[in-house]
């Protein structure tokens, strides 16, 4: 089994959801960013989404946009991001890492080369926000050849016909975007999420994580009862910006404190038994 499959299978057996923090590689600089990354598993991260800095992160709200700006100003590059993952893998062989970002930097790097290099670095999955399923073969095929999953999105506006297309050759897990809009700007409509997950689980056995709009431990706990994973990004990266004036050590501490609180609430919640979850 892959690290992703093994992690979700283990957590399902335990009756709990994965906690999935998002952090931007290189924010506020490469050394401080790595200090955060290497400590996230001990703080409760089951899977880590690591942002690839980009100049025009169109799907992200102000907090994540600002984190990309800080990272790029500090000199972050795709090569340095992959070196960070390699360094992480020297001491952590088990925690899955999923790179999240936009297609432009991948295209500039070279798609075939990128697929090969991310696998060699120890990356388990890719989330490419602006690569629709009609065009994702350019990355999905070489990534699959190297054992790397391409995670697809499902949104509140995804109809049944498109949902079937999305899950047909999806792998790793599905990312359910809980609100229409950019990251970190709206509260999560829990009842709507529950209904959406029931519909998704009727057509796939893949784990489904939920992100966009989850900021507080209570929200994480509520979503953890119905989802296979809880993704938190904007609230976590905002800790970097909010604590930088007190020093980089404080910025690291702020991220880890919030991660522990969110992970604790996620892991404390026992997942509901959803009748339609028969294929998992």
N, C-alpha and C positions, 0 to 999 in steps of 0.2 A: 504493500500500500504506500501511496505517497504521504508526505507529511500532512498535507491538507486532509486527505481522506482519513488518515489515522486519527488526527485530532478531532474531527467532527464525529467519527464513529465512537471514539472513547467518551466524548462528552455526552453523546446521545445515550450511551449505555448508562452513564451516571445520572441521566435525567436532567441535564442542565445545558444552558446555552454558552457559546463561546463569547468571550469579551475580545473585541477587535479594535484597538486604538489605531488612529491614524496620526502620523507625524510626518513632517516634511524633511527630507534628507537635506542636511546643510543648514538648517535653521537653529540658531542664529549663525552658526559656523560649523564646519565639519567636525571639529573635535567635540564641541558641546553637543552637537546632534548625535554623535556616536555614544557619548556618555548617557544620553537619554535612551537610545536604542538598546544598548546592551543591558540596561536595567529594567526594561519594560516587562520581560517575562517574570522576573521576581516580584514585580508589582501586580501581576495578575493577568498579563496579556496572554491569550491563547493563540491568537494569530495577529500578526502586525502588518498593517497597511502602511507602506513607506512611500511617501509622495516624491515623485520626480519633479523637481522645480521647473517651472515653465513661465514664460513672460506673459501669457494670455490665458490664464486658467478660467475659462468662461463659465464653467459649471459651479465654481466655488464662490462662496461669500467673502466678505471683507477679511475675516480672520485668516483663512487659508490663502487668499491672494497675498496678504501681507507677509505670510510665512515664505511664500515663493520669492517675493522681492528680497527679503532678508537673506535667503539662501543664495540667490544669484549674486547679490552684492558681495557675499562672503567668498565667492569663487566656486560655487557648486557647479559640477558638470556631470554628465552621464557616467563618464569614466570614474569619477570620484564616488558617485553613488554606488556603483558596482563594487568598488574597492571597499566601501563601508560594509556592504553585505558580506564580502569575503572575510573581512576582519571579524564580523559578528559570528560567522560560521566556525571560526577557529575554536570558539568556546561553547557555542550553542548549536547543536546538531538537530534539535527537535522542534523548535518553534517555527512554524511556517511564516515566510515573508512574502507578501504580495506587493509588487510595485504598482502604484496607481498614478495616472497622469494622462497626458495627451499625446496624440500620434505624431505631431510635428517633430519633436526631438527624436523619436524612434525612427522616423523616416530619414531624418538627417544622419543618424547613426548608421543606418543600413539595417533593414528589417531582418534579413537572414543572419547577419553578424550579431544583431541585438539578441535574437532568440538563442543563439549559441552561447553568447557571453553571459546572459542572465542565468542560464542553466548552470554554467560553469561556476558562477559566483555563489550559487546556492539559493536562488530565487525559486519560489514554488508556484507563483501565479502572477498574472498581469490583469490590471483593470485599466482599460483605455477609454476614457470618458467620451471622446468624440469619434469613435470608430464603430459605426453601426454594423449590425450583423450582415447586412448586404455586402459589406466591404471588408469584413474582418478576416476573411480567408488569407489575406496577405500576411497576417501575423499569426492567426490561429494555427495554420498548418505547420509552419516552421517551429512554433512554440511547442506544439504537440509532439513533434518529432524529437524534441529535446526534453520531453517530460514536464513541460510547464503548462499549467492551465490558463486559459483565457476566460476570465470571469465576466459574465454578461449581466446587464442591468434589466430589471423589470420595474416599471413605473406605475403610478396610479392611472395613467391614461392608456396602458397596454391592454388591448382587447384580446379576446380569446384566440382569434386567428393568429395574431402576432405572437402571443405567448407560446403557442405550439411551435412556431418557427424558432423562437428564442431558445427553448429547451431542447430542440431536436438534436443539436450537437454541442450543447453547452457542457462545460466540465468544471470541476473544482467546487464551486458553489454559485448560487445566484445572489445578486445584491439587489434587494428591494429598496427603491428610493421612496421613502415614506411620504414625502410631500412634493408637490410640483414647485419647482423653483431651484434656487442655488443653496449650497450647503449652509447650515447654521443660522437660517433666518426665520424659520417657522417651527411651531410646536408640532409634535407627532400626534396625528389623529388615531388613537389606539384602536377604536372600533373598526375604522377603515382598514387599518393594517391587518387586523385579525381576519377580516373578510377576504382581503387580498391574499393572505398566506394560505387560507383554505382553498382558494381557487388555484393557486400555484401548485400546491401539493397534490391536487387532483391529477396533474399531468406530468409530474416529475418526482423522482426520489432524491434529487440533489438537495443539500442543505440550503437554507435561505437565510441570509443575514439581512438586517434592517439598519439603514443609516439615514442621515440627513435629519437634523432637528433634535437629536438626543443630546442633552446637555448635563442632566442631573442624575444622581444615583436612583432617585425614585422612578424617573422615566426609564432608566436602564433596566430596573427590576421589572417594571410592567411589561416592557417589550420582551425581556428574557423569558417570560412565561409562555410566550406564543411563538417566538422565533428561534432559529438555530444559532443565531449569533447577533450580537449588538455592536454596532459600529459607532464610534464617537471620534470626531475629528476636530471640528471648529473649537469646541470647548477646551480641548487639550492643547491645540497649538496656540490658543489665546493665552494660555498660562505662560508661554515663552515671552510673548510681548508684554504681558502684565507684570512680569517679575524681572525683566532685564535691567531695569533701573537699579534694582537691589543687587545685581551681579549675576553672572552666568550660573554660578552654583545654585543660587536661589531659583533661577529659571528651571533648572533641572529638577530641583526639589518640588517645585510647584506642579510640574507635569506628573511626577511620580505620585505625589499625594492625591491628585485628582484621579489618576489611573487606579490607584488602590481602592479609592472609594467607589468608583464606577464598577470595577471588576468585582469587588466584594458584593455589591448589590446584584450584579448580573449572576454571579455564582450562587448567591443565596436563594434565588428564585427557582422554584421547581417548575419545569416545563409542563404546560397543560397537555393533556392527551387529546390531540385533535383527531376526530374520527376519520377525516380524509387522508390522514398521514399514514396510508397503508402501504405505500411503495418504498418508504424509507428503510 
